[in-house]
Amino acid sequence: MSKKKNPVIEKARQEGFLAGQKVGFEHGKHTALYTFASKFEGLEKVKGIGPKTMELIVRHFGKEYFESEGKEG
């Protein structure tokens, strides 16, 4: 025979779970942007990548990858 779960506790548990999920998602998004931005750091110094190519790269991936490191194409 299983015990009936307390609805107040279950509601609080669900709210906590969803709040933690939201915080985790935002942290993961920020970490991913920072990681990709660090990979692009110094890309404009590579031979053959000029201003036009850099602008194409920025447009393709999105400015947010370059802004988080203070880099814009």
C-alpha positions in Angstrom: 0.0 0.0 0.0 1.6 3.3 -1.1 1.1 6.5 0.8 -0.8 9.4 -0.8 1.6 12.3 -1.7 1.0 15.6 0.0 -0.3 18.0 -2.7 1.4 21.0 -1.1 4.8 19.3 -1.0 4.3 18.1 -4.5 3.5 21.5 -5.8 6.5 23.1 -4.0 8.7 20.3 -5.4 7.4 20.9 -9.0 7.9 24.7 -8.7 11.4 24.3 -7.4 12.2 21.9 -10.2 11.0 24.3 -12.8 12.8 27.2 -11.3 16.1 25.2 -11.2 15.6 24.1 -14.8 15.2 27.7 -15.9 18.4 28.8 -14.0 20.3 25.9 -15.4 19.2 26.7 -19.0 20.3 30.3 -18.7 23.6 29.3 -17.2 24.2 26.8 -20.0 23.3 29.4 -22.6 25.7 31.9 -21.2 28.5 29.2 -20.9 27.9 28.2 -24.6 28.1 31.8 -25.8 31.3 32.4 -23.9 32.9 29.1 -25.2 32.0 29.9 -28.8 33.2 33.5 -28.4 36.6 32.3 -27.0 36.9 30.0 -30.1 36.4 33.0 -32.4 38.9 35.2 -30.5 41.8 36.2 -32.8 40.1 34.9 -35.9 40.6 38.2 -37.6 44.3 37.7 -37.3 44.3 34.5 -39.5 45.9 35.1 -42.9 43.1 35.3 -45.5 40.4 36.4 -43.2 39.8 40.1 -43.9 37.0 42.5 -42.9 34.6 41.1 -45.5 35.1 37.5 -44.5 34.9 38.4 -40.9 31.6 40.2 -41.5 30.2 37.1 -43.2 31.2 35.0 -40.3 29.6 37.4 -37.8 26.4 37.5 -39.8 26.3 33.7 -40.1 26.9 32.9 -36.4 25.3 36.0 -34.9 26.7 39.0 -33.2 26.1 37.7 -29.7 29.0 35.3 -30.1 31.3 38.2 -30.7 29.8 40.7 -28.3 30.2 38.5 -25.2 34.0 38.8 -25.6 33.8 42.4 -26.7 34.5 41.4 -30.3 32.5 42.6 -33.3 33.3 41.9 -36.9 
